[in-house]
Amino acid sequence: MNLFKFYSLFILFFLFNGKNANACVCSMPILLEQIPEKDFIARAKIISLSPDPEDSEYHKAEIEILKLYKGKPIKQIRVWSVLNSSCSFLPDEGSEWLIFASKNNEGQLGFGFCSGSLLIDRKFDEKRYPGITEKYLRKINLKIQVLDFLVSSKLEPKNEAGLNISSSINFLSEYKGSEIKGDRFALYELSIDTNLSIEAIEPIKEFTFSSSNGSLISHLKQDLKVWSKDQEKTIAKPQKMIIAIYYYPAEGEYESFLSLFDL
């Protein structure tokens, strides 16, 4: 088992082995895919919760925004609680969350079990699963670091054409075992032509490798592929997209690697 599979299994563990473990199955979009799709992203504290008198599937949550990443400041948000169902979800009062929320047809913001939101101060049984808290916080902190950088740089990823970016099986294999200094993420802007080919890749923020590994750009051009979510082979006009590459340090018998996934 390589380190990528190790982290993937870990993610599945903490998403579906906690107190909300049930038959509700959610996709796990990466951060740079979530940002264009969501209307509100913030680090926030749940102050209080109360049933929504107009809809039994929802609760109303009073929140305190600790850091706003997308959208307008708010003090209240809807929680899709759907109690007594396979997707039941009700945050604890006083808990801290990285909230990803969307608007419904009436323009009301809400989030739920499958919104991609993450409980920041989640408690784990360290005696049973040593080191799991550190791994969980490492995942959340990586997302927060990317969000902080995007906000400070006044960058907002967009995906108007509904495109996906995928990688080859041996994605950036030349960099396995490398060591970096500083942040564990790099950002690039892709210029995509109407035939879905990548015409250019511009660095926004690159890794600082301990040794002279050089830029990733030439390898990214070989390893990345663009495809349309609706399976169309062309798009109406050229697009620009921001992607993130993440660094995962060596752990035990597993060597370090780079990935498109914020695991």
N, C-alpha and C positions, 0 to 999 in steps of 0.2 A: 504494500500500500504506500503510495507517495504522499507527500505532505498535503497536496491539494485535496486528495480524497479524505485525509485525516481531518482537515478543517471542515470539509463539507459534511462529514458525519457529525462533527461537533455541532455545527449549526442546526442540523436536523434534530439533534438531541435537545438543545436548549429551546428550540421553537415548539417542539411537540412533546416534550417530556416534563413540562412544568405543570402548574395547577390548571392551566387552560388546555391541557392535552385532551383531544377528543377527535371526532371524525371530521372536523372542519379542516379542509385542505386548502392551503394558501400557496400562491406562487411566491418566489423570493426575488423580486426585481432588484437589480443593483442600484446604488444611489443615484448615479448619473441618468438612469432611466426613470427613477421616481420623480426627480425634481421637475421636469417639464410637465408631468402628469398631475401633480398635486397643486392645490390652490393655496395651501397654508403649511408651512414647515416651521417648527419652533421647538426649542427646549423649554419645557414648562412644568409647573407643579400643579397637581390637582388639589384645589382648595376644598371643594365640597361637591357632592353629587346628589341629585334628586331625580325621581322618575319624571319623565316628560308627560304632562297631563293630556297632551294631544296625540301621543303615539306611544303605545305600550312597548314598542320595540326599542325605544330610545330612553336615555337618561340625559339630563342636562348637567354639565360640569362647569363649575366656576374655576378658572385657571389663573395662575400668575405666570406671565411670560418671563423667562430668564434670559432668553436670547432668541430674537426673531430672525429667521432666515429667508422666509418668503411669505408674502401676504401682508395684510394690515393688522395692527395690534388689536386684540380682542380680549375680553374678560370672560366670555362664555362660549362653550362649544358643545355640540351634541356628540354623545357616545352611542354608537350602535350596539346596544347591550344584548339584545335578543336573548334574554334569560330563558333557561330551560330548553335551549336548543344546542345543536352541535357547535355553533359559533358563538356561544355565550361569552360575554366579555364585559367586565366591570372593574375599572381601575380602583385601587385603594385611595381613599382620601389621604393626602400628604405625600403620595408617591410622585416621583419625578420621571418625566417622559421626554423622549425625542418623538414629537408628534408629526405624522404625515397625514394631512386631512384633505378631503375633497368636498366640493359643493354638490348638493343635489339639485334637482330641477327647479326648486324654489330658491336656490342661492344660499341654502343653509349649510354651514360647515360641519363636518362630522368625521369621526374616525372609529374604527372597530378592530376586531381580531385580525382581519386580513388587510389592514391599511398599510402595513409595513412599519407601524409605530413600535418603538422599543422602550421598555421599562429600564431606566438608567440605574436605579438603585435596587435592582432585583437581588434577592437573597438566595443563596445556594447552600446545599449541604456539603461543605468542604471536607468533612470527615469521610463522606461516601465518595465524593468526586473531587479529589485534591487538585487545586489549580484552576478549577472551572470559573471562579469569579474573575480571576485575572484575564483569562481568555475572553470572557464575555465583555469585560470593560475595554479590552484592547480593540474588540470589534466596534463597539459604540464610539470610543474615542477617535478611531480612525475616521468614521463618518463625520463626527463633529469637527475634526481638523480640516477635512475637505470643505465642509460647509462654511467654516470660519474663513478659509482662504478665498472661497468664491465670493463671499459677501465683502470681505475687505478689498478684493480686487474688482468689485463691481461687475462680476461675471454671472450670467444666468444661463445655464445650459438650456437649449431649445431643441425640439425635434418636431418641426412643423410637418414634415413629410411622413412621419410614422416609420422611421427606419430603425433597424437593429444592427448592432455591430457584433460579429462573432470572430473567434480566433481559431487558428489551426491547433491540432492536437499537441504539437510541439512548440507552443507559443513561447517565444523568447527563450528557448531552451539554452541558448548561448550564455544566458545570464544566471543559470542555476548555480548555486554555491557562491554567488557574489555577496559582497558586503557593501552596505551603503552608510553614509553619514547623514544625519538629519532626518527629515520627514520621510514617512513610509509610503508616500504617494507622489506620482508625477501626473501632469495634465498636458494634453495636446489638443489642438484644434484640427479637425479633419475638414478638408475641402472636397466635397463629393459632387461628381458630375451627374448629369441627367441619366446616364447609363449605369449608375451606382458604382462607378469606379472611383478610387481615391486618387485625386489629382495632386494633392499636396498635404503635408503634415507639418504644422508649425508648433514648436514647443511653447508652452505657457509656463510650465514649471517642471524641471527635470531632476532626476535623481543625482546625488553626488556619490559616486562610487568610490570605495576605498582604493581600488586599483583603477588603471586606465582602461575601463570597459567601453568608453566612448558613448555617443548618443544612440538612443534606441530607434531613431527615425527610419533608418534603412531597413531594419528588421521588422518594424511595424508595418511598413508597406508590403512586405512579403507575407506577414502572418495574419493581417486583418482582412475581413471581408464584410461588405455592406449588403444587407438585403432588406427588402420591404416587408413589413408585417402583413400586408394584404397580398403578398406574393407577386406584385407587379415587378416587371423587369426594368422599368424606367420611371423617372419622376419628372414632374412638370418643369422644375427649374433647379439649378444647382443649390446645394445646401451646405451649411457649415455646422459641425457638431463637435462638442467637447467630450473627450473621453478621459478616463482616469486609469492609470496603471498602479497596482498596489504591490508593495514588497512585503514578503513574509520571510522572517529570519529563520535560520536553521533551528530545529528543535529535535533533540535526541538524535535518532538515526536519520532524520529527514533533513536534506539540505535545503537551503533557501531557494525561493523561486519568485517570479513575477506573475501577476494575474490581472485579468480584467475585473475580477470579482472581489468586492469588499466583504470578505468572509468573516 
